Amino acid sequence: MIDKNIIKTALKEDIGSGDITTNAIIPASQKVEAIIRAKEDGEIAGLLIAKEVFYQIDKRIKFSPKVKDGDQVKNGTIIAIVSGPARGILAGERVALNFLQHLSGIATFTRKINDKISKYHVEILDTRKTIPGMRRLEKLAVKLGGGINHRMGLYDAILIKDNHIKIIGGIEKAITAVKKKYRKREPIEVEAKTINEVKQSIQLGADRILLDNMSNQLLKCAVKLCKEAGVKTEASGGANIYNIVSIAKTGIDYISVGALTHSAKVLDISLKIE
């Protein structure tokens, strides 16, 4: 589902009262055709967003995709052809490319991470470390790249973190409070930084334990305890493309990777008038 308001905001930010350069140079009646092309290998995400950008500017602009979201492309691949009023195409060029490059970069990076750990029984999760207003789009790009969406926000999953534990005075008090509040059983995930906290969380009935910034040696120990108790495990903190395999080898069930959304390099994509 497309968030049309975020596109509207982006266009208002960029175009403002009008493209003063284009409007001075290009006749209103001028029509052109432009090619959107990949300038490096990667995975595409955001085609519907790019299409909506041009549609909001001028409904006469035709956006014809030549690939689909989730497709792998090579350097030089034609991604889409845009045709119609030149003023509208030039006005929408930067905003459309910004969305397309950013989301494709996330999908591409997620795919690279997934490919590295494909032979291990582990799933890659995203986080809430997203650009404000862009979360649903960024998480969609993660899914296209083969990742799994963690909670969308604070409202759709229980995750007891270190600050909760610090404020209330311990893991036991935190889990007890959650169980009292939600009598209809809700899955409970608890953050643990030590093996003692892992053991305590297991004893108190946690469904999943987030193992925060543990060494691989500690991860292996925590994973063993959790598997014996039938509790799912998630590794969190500092996961990247260089250490993801060593983390996967610990037997962990999930690895959350904030870098998927906060550090993915954009995919180089251009729009050129034919």
Secondary structure, DSSP 8 states (H G I E B T S, - for coil): ---HHHHHHHHHHHHTT--HHHHHHS-TT-EEEEEEEESSSEE---HHHHHHHHHHH-TT-EEEESS-TT-EE-TT-EEEEEEEEHHHHHHHHHHHHHHHHHHHHHHHHHHHHHHHTTTSS-EEE--S---TT-HHHHHHHHHHTT-B---SSTTSSEEE-HHHHHHHTSHHHHHHHHHHH--S---EEEEESSHHHHHHHHHTT-SEEEEES--HHHHHHHHHHHHHHT-EEEEESS--TTTHHHHHTTT-SEEE-THHHHS-----EEEEE-
